[in-house]
Amino acid sequence: MIRLFVHFIRRSIARKLTLTLVGFVALTTVAAGLYLTRALETFAVETLEARLAGIGRLLHDEARSLVARNAPPAELHAFALRAARPTASRITVIAADGRVLGDSEVAIEDLPRVENHAARPEVRAALASQVGRDRRTSATISVSLLYVALPIVDGGRTIGVIRVALPLTAVTSSYAEIHRVMLAGGVVALAVAFGIGLFVAGRVTKPVVQMQTIARQMSEGDFTVRAPIRSPDEIGSLGRALNGLAARLREKVHDLGHEQAKATAILDGMIEGVIAVDGRDVILLMNERARSMFGLDATRGERKPFLEVIRNAELHEVFRESRAAGEGSVSHRELRLASPVERRVQVNAVPLRLAADEVGVVMVLHDVTELRRLEQVRTEFVANVSHELRTPLTAIQGYLETLLSGALEERENARRFLDIVFRHTERLGRLLNDLTDLSNIEMGRVSLVHVRGRPCDGPGAEAGRRPDRGRRDRHRHRDPAGRFTEDHRAVLPR
């Protein structure tokens, strides 16, 4: 129950302020009540003591005459009764040796049985020529009394003591009424404090509650809201600070949005695929090229486990290798992707420090499928060219060795051999011209022109087309600087 009450109070600033004010007033009221009770009690006792001392002084002369002439007990008892009646007090006349000579509360026949009062504190003080005071329960009548004793002086000599006493109920009877008044005043003060606390707490916490609502809206991304500022105090300063914070956050979010848009545009414009994962291999970023490589749409990828999106154990192994290599190192690997389209991909991965105990990985994927195909074509082309060049060179070398061995002396064979060498030399020239044309085409120095070939039948068809095949036309033209240059144009049959 107490825990629920504490939880109920702690959930609201208004309740805390109200409870604080009420508690402060309650503590103040209790402290004031205790102080006033003690002060009133002291004041009442002192007033009563002064009253009793005054009564004793009024009775002093008559008591002195009775004690000085050793009046009989009946006369002393009558004096005590007569003096006690108008004041409702207890009057006791005591001899110098402590014997009780007369008492308004003790019968004459009981006086001999009353103990000696010489040891009583107030009597000792009176016998020492002082005003004695004491509060105690009377052993004679078993009532709590306040005693005031005055010396009876005759001729400068203390001949006895007159003691006046009143029950403490005369003092404490007024305490109950005072306590009731103080309790009623405390209840009224608490009620007023509670009302004032609710009013003040409402006034103070209303702008705080509004700022709480505004802060919640800001946390949801709405930075256009502003806190109302109604006063120049601390709450007003808090509102101005909150408004300034909202403005700065709006600018920062706007700038971050621009930066993110630029980064996204740059990443999506790259021909390489980029994938970033965190320490648990959850995808943080994937650009458009990476999605196209793995056949993913725009809604798949981010915030999902890598193996759930891309089921490739070799790429997952690259993540582990990159983390094991440490920061500053780059892991390289070339992989073959079988789906959705067969590709050759070169992978470069580097560690990405996300937190003190979390290391992610950034992976860049280069599609080298076309490059590897071109390398294969170039390898095959070089092999074919080597084969085509080796055949005429071998023939030329063979016939020239034959001629040098003595065939030059045989005129008919020598001419035939030289004709064969000449044809192979022309073949080499044509191969070199074709290689030169291919090189010029790759470097953009030659433009291709398609010509419509004329149909030709018979043995001369091949010979008729051969002059056009691989023919290079030269055109002179003036460049912007005024110099004449030649434009090589390859003419291909169509």
Secondary structure as the mmCIF struct_conf table of DSSP 4:
data_model
#
loop_
_struct_conf.conf_type_id
_struct_conf.id
_struct_conf.beg_label_comp_id
_struct_conf.beg_label_asym_id
_struct_conf.beg_label_seq_id
_struct_conf.end_label_comp_id
_struct_conf.end_label_asym_id
_struct_conf.end_label_seq_id
HELX_RH_AL_P HELX_RH_AL_P1 ILE A 2 ARG A 10
TURN_TY1_P TURN_TY1_P1 ARG A 11 ARG A 11
HELX_RH_AL_P HELX_RH_AL_P2 ILE A 13 ALA A 68
TURN_TY1_P TURN_TY1_P2 ARG A 69 ASN A 70
HELX_RH_AL_P HELX_RH_AL_P3 PRO A 73 THR A 87
TURN_TY1_P TURN_TY1_P3 ALA A 88 ALA A 88
STRN STRN1 ARG A 90 ALA A 95
TURN_TY1_P TURN_TY1_P4 ALA A 96 ASP A 97
BEND BEND1 GLY A 98 GLY A 98
STRN STRN2 VAL A 100 ASP A 103
TURN_TY1_P TURN_TY1_P5 SER A 104 GLU A 105
BEND BEND2 VAL A 106 VAL A 106
HELX_RH_3T_P HELX_RH_3T_P1 ILE A 108 ARG A 113
BEND BEND3 VAL A 114 VAL A 114
HELX_LH_PP_P HELX_LH_PP_P1 GLU A 115 ASN A 116
TURN_TY1_P TURN_TY1_P6 ALA A 118 ALA A 119
BEND BEND4 ARG A 120 ARG A 120
HELX_RH_AL_P HELX_RH_AL_P4 PRO A 121 LEU A 127
TURN_TY1_P TURN_TY1_P7 ALA A 128 SER A 129
BEND BEND5 GLN A 130 GLN A 130
STRN STRN3 GLY A 132 THR A 137
TURN_TY1_P TURN_TY1_P8 ALA A 139 ILE A 141
STRN STRN4 SER A 144 ASP A 154
TURN_TY1_P TURN_TY1_P9 GLY A 155 GLY A 156
STRN STRN5 ARG A 157 PRO A 167
TURN_TY1_P TURN_TY1_P10 LEU A 168 LEU A 168
HELX_RH_AL_P HELX_RH_AL_P5 THR A 169 SER A 219
TURN_TY1_P TURN_TY1_P11 GLU A 220 GLY A 221
BEND BEND6 PRO A 232 ASP A 233
HELX_RH_AL_P HELX_RH_AL_P6 GLU A 234 GLY A 269
BEND BEND7 ILE A 271 GLU A 272
STRN STRN6 GLY A 273 VAL A 277
TURN_TY1_P TURN_TY1_P12 GLY A 279 ARG A 280
STRN STRN7 VAL A 282 VAL A 282
STRN STRN8 ILE A 283 MET A 286
HELX_RH_AL_P HELX_RH_AL_P7 GLU A 288 PHE A 294
TURN_TY1_P TURN_TY1_P13 GLY A 295 GLY A 295
TURN_TY1_P TURN_TY1_P14 ALA A 298 THR A 299
BEND BEND8 ARG A 300 GLY A 301
TURN_TY1_P TURN_TY1_P15 GLU A 302 ARG A 303
BEND BEND9 LYS A 304 LYS A 304
STRN STRN9 PRO A 305 PRO A 305
HELX_RH_AL_P HELX_RH_AL_P8 PHE A 306 VAL A 309
HELX_RH_AL_P HELX_RH_AL_P9 ALA A 313 ALA A 325
TURN_TY1_P TURN_TY1_P16 GLU A 327 GLY A 328
STRN STRN10 SER A 331 LEU A 337
BEND BEND10 SER A 339 VAL A 341
STRN STRN11 ARG A 343 ALA A 355
TURN_TY1_P TURN_TY1_P17 ALA A 356 ASP A 357
STRN STRN12 GLU A 358 ASP A 367
HELX_RH_AL_P HELX_RH_AL_P10 THR A 369 LEU A 404
TURN_TY1_P TURN_TY1_P18 SER A 405 GLY A 406
HELX_RH_3T_P HELX_RH_3T_P2 ALA A 407 GLU A 409
BEND BEND11 GLU A 410 GLU A 410
HELX_RH_AL_P HELX_RH_AL_P11 ARG A 411 GLU A 442
TURN_TY1_P TURN_TY1_P19 MET A 443 GLY A 444
STRN STRN13 SER A 447 VAL A 451
HELX_LH_PP_P HELX_LH_PP_P2 ARG A 452 PRO A 455
BEND BEND12 GLY A 458 GLY A 458
TURN_TY1_P TURN_TY1_P20 PRO A 459 PRO A 459
HELX_RH_AL_P HELX_RH_AL_P12 GLY A 460 ARG A 465
TURN_TY1_P TURN_TY1_P21 ARG A 466 GLY A 470
STRN STRN14 ARG A 471 ARG A 478
TURN_TY1_P TURN_TY1_P22 PRO A 480 ALA A 481
BEND BEND13 GLY A 482 GLY A 482
STRN STRN15 PHE A 484 PRO A 493
#
